[in-house]
């Protein structure tokens, strides 16, 4: 009697398939629009603030780089958290680095604003635009991943 050969990662595949069946919540168009709008409002506000700032070009470059670094970092965190939730293997080192660079981006912005020669209202503006951008980047990534996941599920 021949037994059916299963791949080495069969338990992982079965676990992923069970989780796929349990998830069926599609993000609403309103939430998707709100997430994208918040992302653009946060990023554009931050960049317009930098454009109109009276600081030196190298300081503007520092703050712009922190924004890009932070956006990439939170998307990476969201992806690794979601991968682990779905049973997709993620190395501990990448997971840790993702969290570290997210916290590093926030810390670098905080240190930069703390030492900047700006009004308190300007510092608050940059901090709030930055936080809005990071939060909405996570929401956009989640919505994109949820939508793609449900489209693939529908095709199966």
N, CA, C and O atoms as a GROMACS GRO file, in nm:
protein
  624
    1UNK      N    1   0.084  -0.118   0.000
    1UNK     CA    2   0.000   0.000   0.000
    1UNK      C    3   0.089   0.125   0.000
    1UNK      O    4   0.175   0.140   0.087
    2UNK      N    5   0.068   0.212  -0.096
    2UNK     CA    6   0.147   0.333  -0.107
    2UNK      C    7   0.081   0.444  -0.027
    2UNK      O    8  -0.038   0.472  -0.044
    3UNK      N    9   0.158   0.505   0.059
    3UNK     CA   10   0.103   0.617   0.135
    3UNK      C   11   0.133   0.746   0.058
    3UNK      O   12   0.232   0.757  -0.014
    4UNK      N   13   0.045   0.841   0.075
    4UNK     CA   14   0.061   0.968   0.006
    4UNK      C   15   0.176   1.045   0.069
    4UNK      O   16   0.180   1.066   0.190
    5UNK      N   17   0.270   1.086  -0.014
    5UNK     CA   18   0.385   1.162   0.037
    5UNK      C   19   0.344   1.306   0.058
    5UNK      O   20   0.287   1.371  -0.031
    6UNK      N   21   0.373   1.356   0.177
    6UNK     CA   22   0.345   1.496   0.209
    6UNK      C   23   0.476   1.574   0.209
    6UNK      O   24   0.581   1.520   0.244
    7UNK      N   25   0.469   1.699   0.170
    7UNK     CA   26   0.592   1.779   0.176
    7UNK      C   27   0.637   1.798   0.321
    7UNK      O   28   0.559   1.782   0.414
    8UNK      N   29   0.762   1.832   0.336
    8UNK     CA   30   0.820   1.849   0.469
    8UNK      C   31   0.745   1.957   0.548
    8UNK      O   32   0.728   1.945   0.669
    9UNK      N   33   0.702   2.060   0.479
    9UNK     CA   34   0.634   2.170   0.548
    9UNK      C   35   0.481   2.154   0.547
    9UNK      O   36   0.410   2.253   0.555
   10UNK      N   37   0.432   2.033   0.538
   10UNK     CA   38   0.288   2.008   0.535
   10UNK      C   39   0.215   2.064   0.657
   10UNK      O   40   0.108   2.122   0.640
   11UNK      N   41   0.268   2.049   0.779
   11UNK     CA   42   0.198   2.107   0.894
   11UNK      C   43   0.184   2.259   0.883
   11UNK      O   44   0.081   2.314   0.921
   12UNK      N   45   0.286   2.326   0.832
   12UNK     CA   46   0.281   2.470   0.815
   12UNK      C   47   0.176   2.507   0.711
   12UNK      O   48   0.100   2.602   0.730
   13UNK      N   49   0.171   2.433   0.601
   13UNK     CA   50   0.073   2.460   0.495
   13UNK      C   51  -0.069   2.440   0.548
   13UNK      O   52  -0.157   2.521   0.520
   14UNK      N   53  -0.090   2.335   0.625
   14UNK     CA   54  -0.223   2.310   0.682
   14UNK      C   55  -0.262   2.423   0.778
   14UNK      O   56  -0.377   2.467   0.778
   15UNK      N   57  -0.167   2.470   0.858
   15UNK     CA   58  -0.194   2.579   0.953
   15UNK      C   59  -0.231   2.707   0.878
   15UNK      O   60  -0.325   2.777   0.916
   16UNK      N   61  -0.158   2.736   0.770
   16UNK     CA   62  -0.187   2.856   0.690
   16UNK      C   63  -0.325   2.844   0.627
   16UNK      O   64  -0.402   2.940   0.627
   17UNK      N   65  -0.358   2.727   0.573
   17UNK     CA   66  -0.489   2.708   0.510
   17UNK      C   67  -0.602   2.725   0.610
   17UNK      O   68  -0.706   2.780   0.575
   18UNK      N   69  -0.585   2.678   0.733
   18UNK     CA   70  -0.688   2.696   0.836
   18UNK      C   71  -0.707   2.843   0.868
   18UNK      O   72  -0.820   2.888   0.884
   19UNK      N   73  -0.597   2.917   0.877
   19UNK     CA   74  -0.607   3.059   0.906
   19UNK      C   75  -0.671   3.134   0.790
   19UNK      O   76  -0.744   3.231   0.812
   20UNK      N   77  -0.645   3.090   0.668
   20UNK     CA   78  -0.705   3.154   0.551
   20UNK      C   79  -0.857   3.139   0.554
   20UNK      O   80  -0.930   3.231   0.516
   21UNK      N   81  -0.904   3.023   0.599
   21UNK     CA   82  -1.048   3.001   0.606
   21UNK      C   83  -1.113   3.087   0.712
   21UNK      O   84  -1.229   3.127   0.698
   22UNK      N   85  -1.040   3.117   0.819
   22UNK     CA   86  -1.097   3.192   0.930
   22UNK      C   87  -1.111   3.341   0.900
   22UNK      O   88  -1.189   3.410   0.965
   23UNK      N   89  -1.036   3.392   0.802
   23UNK     CA   90  -1.035   3.536   0.775
   23UNK      C   91  -1.120   3.567   0.653
   23UNK      O   92  -1.100   3.511   0.546
   24UNK      N   93  -1.216   3.657   0.670
   24UNK     CA   94  -1.297   3.697   0.556
   24UNK      C   95  -1.349   3.840   0.568
   24UNK      O   96  -1.455   3.871   0.515
   25UNK      N   97  -1.278   3.925   0.637
   25UNK     CA   98  -1.323   4.062   0.662
   25UNK      C   99  -1.256   4.158   0.563
   25UNK      O  100  -1.138   4.189   0.576
   26UNK      N  101  -1.332   4.202   0.466
   26UNK     CA  102  -1.278   4.293   0.365
   26UNK      C  103  -1.288   4.437   0.415
   26UNK      O  104  -1.393   4.477   0.467
   27UNK      N  105  -1.181   4.516   0.401
   27UNK     CA  106  -1.190   4.656   0.442
   27UNK      C  107  -1.288   4.732   0.352
   27UNK      O  108  -1.296   4.708   0.232
   28UNK      N  109  -1.361   4.823   0.412
   28UNK     CA  110  -1.460   4.899   0.336
   28UNK      C  111  -1.391   5.005   0.250
   28UNK      O  112  -1.280   5.049   0.283
   29UNK      N  113  -1.455   5.045   0.141
   29UNK     CA  114  -1.396   5.152   0.059
   29UNK      C  115  -1.375   5.281   0.139
   29UNK      O  116  -1.279   5.355   0.114
   30UNK      N  117  -1.463   5.308   0.234
   30UNK     CA  118  -1.448   5.430   0.316
   30UNK      C  119  -1.320   5.423   0.399
   30UNK      O  120  -1.248   5.522   0.410
   31UNK      N  121  -1.293   5.306   0.459
   31UNK     CA  122  -1.172   5.293   0.541
   31UNK      C  123  -1.047   5.297   0.454
   31UNK      O  124  -0.946   5.356   0.493
   32UNK      N  125  -1.053   5.236   0.338
   32UNK     CA  126  -0.938   5.240   0.246
   32UNK      C  127  -0.911   5.385   0.205
   32UNK      O  128  -0.796   5.429   0.204
   33UNK      N  129  -1.015   5.459   0.171
   33UNK     CA  130  -1.000   5.600   0.132
   33UNK      C  131  -0.947   5.684   0.247
   33UNK      O  132  -0.861   5.770   0.228
   34UNK      N  133  -0.999   5.659   0.367
   34UNK     CA  134  -0.954   5.735   0.484
   34UNK      C  135  -0.806   5.709   0.512
   34UNK      O  136  -0.731   5.801   0.545
   35UNK      N  137  -0.764   5.584   0.497
   35UNK     CA  138  -0.624   5.550   0.523
   35UNK      C  139  -0.532   5.618   0.421
   35UNK      O  140  -0.431   5.678   0.459
   36UNK      N  141  -0.567   5.609   0.293
   36UNK     CA  142  -0.486   5.675   0.190
   36UNK      C  143  -0.486   5.826   0.207
   36UNK      O  144  -0.382   5.891   0.193
   37UNK      N  145  -0.602   5.882   0.239
   37UNK     CA  146  -0.610   6.028   0.260
   37UNK      C  147  -0.522   6.071   0.376
   37UNK      O  148  -0.450   6.170   0.366
   38UNK      N  149  -0.528   5.997   0.486
   38UNK     CA  150  -0.446   6.030   0.602
   38UNK      C  151  -0.297   6.021   0.568
   38UNK      O  152  -0.217   6.104   0.612
   39UNK      N  153  -0.261   5.919   0.491
   39UNK     CA  154  -0.120   5.905   0.451
   39UNK      C  155  -0.075   6.025   0.369
   39UNK      O  156   0.030   6.084   0.397
   40UNK      N  157  -0.153   6.063   0.268
   40UNK     CA  158  -0.114   6.176   0.185
   40UNK      C  159  -0.118   6.307   0.263
   40UNK      O  160  -0.029   6.391   0.246
   41UNK      N  161  -0.218   6.326   0.347
   41UNK     CA  162  -0.224   6.449   0.428
   41UNK      C  163  -0.102   6.459   0.519
   41UNK      O  164  -0.040   6.565   0.529
   42UNK      N  165  -0.069   6.350   0.587
   42UNK     CA  166   0.046   6.352   0.676
   42UNK      C  167   0.177   6.378   0.603
   42UNK      O  168   0.256   6.461   0.645
   43UNK      N  169   0.199   6.306   0.492
   43UNK     CA  170   0.323   6.322   0.417
   43UNK      C  171   0.333   6.460   0.352
   43UNK      O  172   0.438   6.525   0.359
   44UNK      N  173   0.225   6.504   0.291
   44UNK     CA  174   0.228   6.633   0.222
   44UNK      C  175   0.242   6.747   0.323
   44UNK      O  176   0.317   6.842   0.299
   45UNK      N  177   0.172   6.738   0.435
   45UNK     CA  178   0.184   6.841   0.539
   45UNK      C  179   0.328   6.851   0.588
   45UNK      O  180   0.385   6.960   0.599
   46UNK      N  181   0.386   6.736   0.617
   46UNK     CA  182   0.524   6.731   0.666
   46UNK      C  183   0.618   6.794   0.563
   46UNK      O  184   0.704   6.876   0.597
   47UNK      N  185   0.601   6.756   0.436
   47UNK     CA  186   0.690   6.806   0.330
   47UNK      C  187   0.669   6.954   0.302
   47UNK      O  188   0.765   7.026   0.277
   48UNK      N  189   0.544   7.001   0.306
   48UNK     CA  190   0.518   7.144   0.287
   48UNK      C  191   0.578   7.223   0.402
   48UNK      O  192   0.634   7.331   0.383
   49UNK      N  193   0.566   7.167   0.524
   49UNK     CA  194   0.629   7.232   0.639
   49UNK      C  195   0.780   7.243   0.621
   49UNK      O  196   0.839   7.347   0.652
   50UNK      N  197   0.842   7.137   0.570
   50UNK     CA  198   0.986   7.142   0.545
   50UNK      C  199   1.020   7.243   0.436
   50UNK      O  200   1.118   7.317   0.446
   51UNK      N  201   0.939   7.245   0.332
   51UNK     CA  202   0.964   7.336   0.219
   51UNK      C  203   0.961   7.481   0.265
   51UNK      O  204   1.043   7.563   0.223
   52UNK      N  205   0.866   7.512   0.352
   52UNK     CA  206   0.850   7.651   0.398
   52UNK      C  207   0.936   7.685   0.520
   52UNK      O  208   0.939   7.800   0.562
   53UNK      N  209   1.004   7.589   0.575
   53UNK     CA  210   1.086   7.613   0.695
   53UNK      C  211   1.208   7.699   0.662
   53UNK      O  212   1.258   7.700   0.549
   54UNK      N  213   1.254   7.770   0.763
   54UNK     CA  214   1.370   7.858   0.743
   54UNK      C  215   1.500   7.789   0.786
   54UNK      O  216   1.601   7.856   0.809
   55UNK      N  217   1.496   7.656   0.798
   55UNK     CA  218   1.616   7.583   0.839
   55UNK      C  219   1.707   7.558   0.719
   55UNK      O  220   1.666   7.575   0.604
   56UNK      N  221   1.830   7.518   0.748
   56UNK     CA  222   1.928   7.489   0.643
   56UNK      C  223   1.887   7.366   0.563
   56UNK      O  224   1.810   7.282   0.610
   57UNK      N  225   1.938   7.356   0.442
   57UNK     CA  226   1.903   7.246   0.353
   57UNK      C  227   1.941   7.110   0.411
   57UNK      O  228   1.867   7.013   0.395
   58UNK      N  229   2.056   7.101   0.478
   58UNK     CA  230   2.096   6.973   0.535
   58UNK      C  231   2.002   6.931   0.649
   58UNK      O  232   1.977   6.811   0.667
   59UNK      N  233   1.948   7.026   0.723
   59UNK     CA  234   1.852   6.995   0.828
   59UNK      C  235   1.719   6.949   0.767
   59UNK      O  236   1.655   6.856   0.818
   60UNK      N  237   1.678   7.013   0.658
   60UNK     CA  238   1.557   6.968   0.588
   60UNK      C  239   1.576   6.826   0.536
   60UNK      O  240   1.485   6.743   0.544
   61UNK      N  241   1.694   6.798   0.482
   61UNK     CA  242   1.724   6.664   0.434
   61UNK      C  243   1.719   6.560   0.545
   61UNK      O  244   1.673   6.448   0.524
   62UNK      N  245   1.766   6.598   0.664
   62UNK     CA  246   1.762   6.508   0.779
   62UNK      C  247   1.618   6.472   0.812
   62UNK      O  248   1.585   6.354   0.829
   63UNK      N  249   1.532   6.571   0.822
   63UNK     CA  250   1.392   6.545   0.858
   63UNK      C  251   1.318   6.468   0.749
   63UNK      O  252   1.234   6.383   0.778
   64UNK      N  253   1.349   6.498   0.623
   64UNK     CA  254   1.286   6.424   0.513
   64UNK      C  255   1.329   6.278   0.514
   64UNK      O  256   1.248   6.188   0.493
   65UNK      N  257   1.457   6.254   0.537
   65UNK     CA  258   1.508   6.117   0.544
   65UNK      C  259   1.445   6.041   0.660
   65UNK      O  260   1.415   5.922   0.646
   66UNK      N  261   1.426   6.108   0.772
   66UNK     CA  262   1.360   6.043   0.888
   66UNK      C  263   1.218   6.002   0.851
   66UNK      O  264   1.173   5.895   0.890
   67UNK      N  265   1.148   6.086   0.776
   67UNK     CA  266   1.012   6.051   0.733
   67UNK      C  267   1.014   5.925   0.646
   67UNK      O  268   0.937   5.832   0.669
   68UNK      N  269   1.101   5.921   0.546
   68UNK     CA  270   1.109   5.804   0.458
   68UNK      C  271   1.152   5.679   0.536
   68UNK      O  272   1.097   5.571   0.516
   69UNK      N  273   1.249   5.695   0.623
   69UNK     CA  274   1.298   5.584   0.706
   69UNK      C  275   1.186   5.530   0.794
   69UNK      O  276   1.168   5.409   0.805
   70UNK      N  277   1.111   5.619   0.855
   70UNK     CA  278   1.000   5.578   0.942
   70UNK      C  279   0.890   5.508   0.865
   70UNK      O  280   0.835   5.408   0.912
   71UNK      N  281   0.856   5.558   0.747
   71UNK     CA  282   0.752   5.494   0.666
   71UNK      C  283   0.793   5.353   0.626
   71UNK      O  284   0.712   5.260   0.636
   72UNK      N  285   0.915   5.336   0.582
   72UNK     CA  286   0.962   5.203   0.545
   72UNK      C  287   0.962   5.111   0.667
   72UNK      O  288   0.923   4.994   0.657
   73UNK      N  289   1.005   5.163   0.779
   73UNK     CA  290   1.015   5.081   0.900
   73UNK      C  291   0.879   5.030   0.947
   73UNK      O  292   0.865   4.913   0.981
   74UNK      N  293   0.776   5.117   0.948
   74UNK     CA  294   0.646   5.071   0.997
   74UNK      C  295   0.579   4.974   0.900
   74UNK      O  296   0.507   4.884   0.943
   75UNK      N  297   0.603   4.992   0.772
   75UNK     CA  298   0.550   4.896   0.674
   75UNK      C  299   0.617   4.760   0.695
   75UNK      O  300   0.552   4.656   0.686
   76UNK      N  301   0.745   4.762   0.723
   76UNK     CA  302   0.817   4.638   0.749
   76UNK      C  303   0.767   4.570   0.876
   76UNK      O  304   0.752   4.448   0.880
   77UNK      N  305   0.741   4.648   0.980
   77UNK     CA  306   0.686   4.592   1.104
   77UNK      C  307   0.549   4.530   1.077
   77UNK      O  308   0.521   4.419   1.122
   78UNK      N  309   0.464   4.602   1.004
   78UNK     CA  310   0.330   4.551   0.976
   78UNK      C  311   0.338   4.420   0.899
   78UNK      O  312   0.264   4.326   0.927
   79UNK      N  313   0.429   4.415   0.803
   79UNK     CA  314   0.443   4.293   0.724
   79UNK      C  315   0.490   4.176   0.809
   79UNK      O  316   0.437   4.066   0.798
   80UNK      N  317   0.589   4.198   0.893
   80UNK     CA  318   0.641   4.088   0.974
   80UNK      C  319   0.538   4.040   1.076
   80UNK      O  320   0.526   3.920   1.100
   81UNK      N  321   0.466   4.133   1.136
   81UNK     CA  322   0.362   4.094   1.232
   81UNK      C  323   0.254   4.014   1.162
   81UNK      O  324   0.208   3.912   1.213
   82UNK      N  325   0.212   4.060   1.045
   82UNK     CA  326   0.108   3.991   0.970
   82UNK      C  327   0.157   3.854   0.922
   82UNK      O  328   0.082   3.756   0.927
   83UNK      N  329   0.280   3.848   0.875
   83UNK     CA  330   0.336   3.718   0.832
   83UNK      C  331   0.332   3.618   0.947
   83UNK      O  332   0.290   3.504   0.928
   84UNK      N  333   0.375   3.660   1.062
   84UNK     CA  334   0.374   3.570   1.178
   84UNK      C  335   0.232   3.529   1.214
   84UNK      O  336   0.208   3.414   1.250
   85UNK      N  337   0.139   3.621   1.206
   85UNK     CA  338   0.000   3.591   1.236
   85UNK      C  339  -0.056   3.487   1.140
   85UNK      O  340  -0.135   3.401   1.180
   86UNK      N  341  -0.015   3.493   1.015
   86UNK     CA  342  -0.062   3.399   0.914
   86UNK      C  343   0.021   3.271   0.909
   86UNK      O  344  -0.007   3.182   0.829
   87UNK      N  345   0.121   3.261   0.994
   87UNK     CA  346   0.201   3.140   0.997
   87UNK      C  347   0.313   3.137   0.895
   87UNK      O  348   0.374   3.033   0.873
   88UNK      N  349   0.340   3.250   0.831
   88UNK     CA  350   0.449   3.258   0.734
   88UNK      C  351   0.578   3.281   0.813
   88UNK      O  352   0.584   3.373   0.894
   89UNK      N  353   0.679   3.200   0.791
   89UNK     CA  354   0.802   3.213   0.870
   89UNK      C  355   0.870   3.348   0.852
   89UNK      O  356   0.889   3.397   0.740
   90UNK      N  357   0.906   3.408   0.964
   90UNK     CA  358   0.982   3.533   0.968
   90UNK      C  359   1.094   3.512   1.069
   90UNK      O  360   1.069   3.468   1.181
   91UNK      N  361   1.215   3.542   1.030
   91UNK     CA  362   1.326   3.522   1.124
   91UNK      C  363   1.316   3.622   1.238
   91UNK      O  364   1.269   3.735   1.222
   92UNK      N  365   1.361   3.578   1.354
   92UNK     CA  366   1.359   3.666   1.471
   92UNK      C  367   1.447   3.788   1.450
   92UNK      O  368   1.415   3.896   1.500
   93UNK      N  369   1.556   3.772   1.378
   93UNK     CA  370   1.646   3.885   1.356
   93UNK      C  371   1.578   3.994   1.271
   93UNK      O  372   1.591   4.112   1.301
   94UNK      N  373   1.507   3.953   1.165
   94UNK     CA  374   1.437   4.053   1.083
   94UNK      C  375   1.323   4.118   1.161
   94UNK      O  376   1.302   4.239   1.152
   95UNK      N  377   1.251   4.038   1.237
   95UNK     CA  378   1.143   4.090   1.320
   95UNK      C  379   1.198   4.193   1.419
   95UNK      O  380   1.140   4.300   1.436
   96UNK      N  381   1.308   4.160   1.482
   96UNK     CA  382   1.370   4.251   1.578
   96UNK      C  383   1.423   4.377   1.513
   96UNK      O  384   1.407   4.487   1.567
   97UNK      N  385   1.486   4.362   1.398
   97UNK     CA  386   1.538   4.478   1.326
   97UNK      C  387   1.425   4.570   1.284
   97UNK      O  388   1.438   4.692   1.292
   98UNK      N  389   1.314   4.514   1.239
   98UNK     CA  390   1.200   4.595   1.198
   98UNK      C  391   1.151   4.683   1.314
   98UNK      O  392   1.126   4.803   1.296
   99UNK      N  393   1.138   4.623   1.430
   99UNK     CA  394   1.095   4.701   1.547
   99UNK      C  395   1.202   4.802   1.588
   99UNK      O  396   1.170   4.915   1.623
  100UNK      N  397   1.328   4.762   1.582
  100UNK     CA  398   1.436   4.852   1.621
  100UNK      C  399   1.440   4.976   1.532
  100UNK      O  400   1.450   5.088   1.583
  101UNK      N  401   1.431   4.958   1.400
  101UNK     CA  402   1.440   5.074   1.311
  101UNK      C  403   1.316   5.163   1.324
  101UNK      O  404   1.324   5.284   1.303
  102UNK      N  405   1.201   5.104   1.356
  102UNK     CA  406   1.082   5.186   1.380
  102UNK      C  407   1.104   5.277   1.500
  102UNK      O  408   1.078   5.397   1.495
  103UNK      N  409   1.151   5.218   1.609
  103UNK     CA  410   1.178   5.296   1.729
  103UNK      C  411   1.291   5.396   1.706
  103UNK      O  412   1.289   5.506   1.759
  104UNK      N  413   1.392   5.355   1.627
  104UNK     CA  414   1.503   5.445   1.597
  104UNK      C  415   1.456   5.567   1.519
  104UNK      O  416   1.500   5.678   1.546
  105UNK      N  417   1.367   5.548   1.423
  105UNK     CA  418   1.315   5.661   1.345
  105UNK      C  419   1.241   5.759   1.436
  105UNK      O  420   1.257   5.880   1.424
  106UNK      N  421   1.160   5.705   1.527
  106UNK     CA  422   1.088   5.792   1.620
  106UNK      C  423   1.184   5.865   1.714
  106UNK      O  424   1.168   5.983   1.743
  107UNK      N  425   1.284   5.792   1.761
  107UNK     CA  426   1.383   5.852   1.851
  107UNK      C  427   1.464   5.960   1.779
  107UNK      O  428   1.490   6.067   1.836
  108UNK      N  429   1.505   5.934   1.656
  108UNK     CA  430   1.582   6.032   1.580
  108UNK      C  431   1.501   6.160   1.554
  108UNK      O  432   1.555   6.270   1.561
  109UNK      N  433   1.372   6.144   1.525
  109UNK     CA  434   1.288   6.262   1.506
  109UNK      C  435   1.276   6.339   1.638
  109UNK      O  436   1.286   6.462   1.641
  110UNK      N  437   1.255   6.267   1.746
  110UNK     CA  438   1.242   6.330   1.878
  110UNK      C  439   1.369   6.407   1.914
  110UNK      O  440   1.362   6.522   1.958
  111UNK      N  441   1.483   6.344   1.896
  111UNK     CA  442   1.611   6.411   1.927
  111UNK      C  443   1.631   6.533   1.838
  111UNK      O  444   1.672   6.640   1.884
  112UNK      N  445   1.600   6.517   1.709
  112UNK     CA  446   1.615   6.629   1.617
  112UNK      C  447   1.526   6.746   1.654
  112UNK      O  448   1.570   6.861   1.652
  113UNK      N  449   1.401   6.717   1.687
  113UNK     CA  450   1.309   6.826   1.724
  113UNK      C  451   1.344   6.887   1.859
  113UNK      O  452   1.330   7.008   1.879
  114UNK      N  453   1.391   6.803   1.950
  114UNK     CA  454   1.428   6.853   2.083
  114UNK      C  455   1.540   6.956   2.072
  114UNK      O  456   1.540   7.058   2.142
  115UNK      N  457   1.634   6.930   1.984
  115UNK     CA  458   1.751   7.018   1.969
  115UNK      C  459   1.734   7.124   1.861
  115UNK      O  460   1.822   7.208   1.843
  116UNK      N  461   1.623   7.123   1.790
  116UNK     CA  462   1.602   7.219   1.682
  116UNK      C  463   1.566   7.357   1.737
  116UNK      O  464   1.505   7.371   1.843
  117UNK      N  465   1.606   7.456   1.662
  117UNK     CA  466   1.574   7.595   1.699
  117UNK      C  467   1.444   7.633   1.629
  117UNK      O  468   1.441   7.716   1.538
  118UNK      N  469   1.335   7.570   1.675
  118UNK     CA  470   1.202   7.593   1.618
  118UNK      C  471   1.105   7.630   1.730
  118UNK      O  472   1.128   7.599   1.846
  119UNK      N  473   0.996   7.697   1.691
  119UNK     CA  474   0.890   7.724   1.788
  119UNK      C  475   0.829   7.591   1.830
  119UNK      O  476   0.834   7.493   1.757
  120UNK      N  477   0.773   7.591   1.950
  120UNK     CA  478   0.711   7.470   2.001
  120UNK      C  479   0.596   7.423   1.910
  120UNK      O  480   0.575   7.303   1.895
  121UNK      N  481   0.524   7.518   1.851
  121UNK     CA  482   0.414   7.481   1.761
  121UNK      C  483   0.466   7.412   1.635
  121UNK      O  484   0.404   7.319   1.584
  122UNK      N  485   0.581   7.457   1.585
  122UNK     CA  486   0.641   7.390   1.469
  122UNK      C  487   0.687   7.248   1.503
  122UNK      O  488   0.668   7.156   1.424
  123UNK      N  489   0.746   7.233   1.619
  123UNK     CA  490   0.791   7.100   1.663
  123UNK      C  491   0.671   7.006   1.674
  123UNK      O  492   0.677   6.891   1.630
  124UNK      N  493   0.563   7.056   1.731
  124UNK     CA  494   0.441   6.975   1.743
  124UNK      C  495   0.384   6.940   1.607
  124UNK      O  496   0.336   6.829   1.586
  125UNK      N  497   0.389   7.035   1.514
  125UNK     CA  498   0.339   7.012   1.378
  125UNK      C  499   0.415   6.897   1.312
  125UNK      O  500   0.354   6.807   1.255
  126UNK      N  501   0.548   6.901   1.318
  126UNK     CA  502   0.628   6.795   1.257
  126UNK      C  503   0.603   6.661   1.325
  126UNK      O  504   0.591   6.558   1.258
  127UNK      N  505   0.595   6.662   1.458
  127UNK     CA  506   0.570   6.536   1.530
  127UNK      C  507   0.434   6.477   1.493
  127UNK      O  508   0.424   6.357   1.469
  128UNK      N  509   0.331   6.559   1.488
  128UNK     CA  510   0.197   6.508   1.456
  128UNK      C  511   0.187   6.463   1.311
  128UNK      O  512   0.123   6.362   1.282
  129UNK      N  513   0.248   6.536   1.219
  129UNK     CA  514   0.247   6.494   1.078
  129UNK      C  515   0.321   6.362   1.062
  129UNK      O  516   0.279   6.276   0.984
  130UNK      N  517   0.429   6.347   1.135
  130UNK     CA  518   0.508   6.223   1.129
  130UNK      C  519   0.427   6.106   1.183
  130UNK      O  520   0.421   6.000   1.119
  131UNK      N  521   0.365   6.123   1.298
  131UNK     CA  522   0.286   6.015   1.358
  131UNK      C  523   0.167   5.980   1.269
  131UNK      O  524   0.137   5.862   1.251
  132UNK      N  525   0.099   6.080   1.213
  132UNK     CA  526  -0.012   6.055   1.122
  132UNK      C  527   0.035   5.974   1.001
  132UNK      O  528  -0.032   5.881   0.959
  133UNK      N  529   0.150   6.011   0.947
  133UNK     CA  530   0.204   5.939   0.831
  133UNK      C  531   0.236   5.794   0.864
  133UNK      O  532   0.203   5.704   0.788
  134UNK      N  533   0.300   5.771   0.979
  134UNK     CA  534   0.336   5.635   1.017
  134UNK      C  535   0.213   5.550   1.042
  134UNK      O  536   0.204   5.437   0.994
  135UNK      N  537   0.119   5.603   1.116
  135UNK     CA  538  -0.003   5.527   1.147
  135UNK      C  539  -0.080   5.493   1.020
  135UNK      O  540  -0.125   5.380   1.002
  136UNK      N  541  -0.094   5.591   0.933
  136UNK     CA  542  -0.172   5.566   0.811
  136UNK      C  543  -0.096   5.474   0.716
  136UNK      O  544  -0.160   5.401   0.639
  137UNK      N  545   0.036   5.474   0.718
  137UNK     CA  546   0.112   5.380   0.634
  137UNK      C  547   0.083   5.237   0.677
  137UNK      O  548   0.072   5.148   0.592
  138UNK      N  549   0.071   5.214   0.807
  138UNK     CA  550   0.036   5.081   0.857
  138UNK      C  551  -0.105   5.043   0.811
  138UNK      O  552  -0.128   4.930   0.768
  139UNK      N  553  -0.198   5.138   0.819
  139UNK     CA  554  -0.336   5.111   0.777
  139UNK      C  555  -0.344   5.082   0.628
  139UNK      O  556  -0.416   4.991   0.586
  140UNK      N  557  -0.271   5.158   0.547
  140UNK     CA  558  -0.271   5.135   0.402
  140UNK      C  559  -0.212   4.998   0.370
  140UNK      O  560  -0.265   4.925   0.287
  141UNK      N  561  -0.101   4.963   0.437
  141UNK     CA  562  -0.039   4.833   0.414
  141UNK      C  563  -0.134   4.720   0.454
  141UNK      O  564  -0.146   4.621   0.382
  142UNK      N  565  -0.202   4.736   0.566
  142UNK     CA  566  -0.297   4.634   0.612
  142UNK      C  567  -0.412   4.620   0.512
  142UNK      O  568  -0.449   4.508   0.476
  143UNK      N  569  -0.467   4.731   0.468
  143UNK     CA  570  -0.577   4.726   0.372
  143UNK      C  571  -0.534   4.661   0.241
  143UNK      O  572  -0.607   4.580   0.184
  144UNK      N  573  -0.415   4.696   0.195
  144UNK     CA  574  -0.363   4.639   0.071
  144UNK      C  575  -0.346   4.489   0.085
  144UNK      O  576  -0.382   4.412  -0.004
  145UNK      N  577  -0.290   4.448   0.196
  145UNK     CA  578  -0.268   4.305   0.219
  145UNK      C  579  -0.400   4.230   0.235
  145UNK      O  580  -0.415   4.120   0.182
  146UNK      N  581  -0.495   4.288   0.308
  146UNK     CA  582  -0.626   4.224   0.325
  146UNK      C  583  -0.696   4.207   0.192
  146UNK      O  584  -0.751   4.100   0.162
  147UNK      N  585  -0.695   4.311   0.110
  147UNK     CA  586  -0.762   4.307  -0.019
  147UNK      C  587  -0.697   4.203  -0.109
  147UNK      O  588  -0.768   4.125  -0.174
  148UNK      N  589  -0.565   4.201  -0.115
  148UNK     CA  590  -0.493   4.103  -0.197
  148UNK      C  591  -0.521   3.961  -0.149
  148UNK      O  592  -0.541   3.870  -0.229
  149UNK      N  593  -0.522   3.942  -0.019
  149UNK     CA  594  -0.549   3.810   0.039
  149UNK      C  595  -0.688   3.761   0.000
  149UNK      O  596  -0.705   3.645  -0.037
  150UNK      N  597  -0.787   3.849   0.008
  150UNK     CA  598  -0.924   3.809  -0.026
  150UNK      C  599  -0.941   3.785  -0.176
  150UNK      O  600  -1.018   3.698  -0.215
  151UNK      N  601  -0.869   3.861  -0.260
  151UNK     CA  602  -0.873   3.837  -0.404
  151UNK      C  603  -0.814   3.700  -0.438
  151UNK      O  604  -0.869   3.628  -0.521
  152UNK      N  605  -0.704   3.665  -0.373
  152UNK     CA  606  -0.642   3.534  -0.397
  152UNK      C  607  -0.733   3.423  -0.347
  152UNK      O  608  -0.743   3.317  -0.409
  153UNK      N  609  -0.800   3.446  -0.235
  153UNK     CA  610  -0.890   3.346  -0.178
  153UNK      C  611  -1.008   3.322  -0.272
  153UNK      O  612  -1.054   3.209  -0.290
  154UNK      N  613  -1.057   3.432  -0.332
  154UNK     CA  614  -1.170   3.422  -0.423
  154UNK      C  615  -1.132   3.345  -0.550
  154UNK      O  616  -1.214   3.271  -0.605
  155UNK      N  617  -1.008   3.362  -0.596
  155UNK     CA  618  -0.961   3.294  -0.716
  155UNK      C  619  -0.940   3.144  -0.697
  155UNK      O  620  -0.939   3.068  -0.794
  156UNK      N  621  -0.924   3.102  -0.572
  156UNK     CA  622  -0.898   2.960  -0.544
  156UNK      C  623  -1.020   2.875  -0.562
  156UNK      O  624  -1.014   2.753  -0.542
   0.00000   0.00000   0.00000
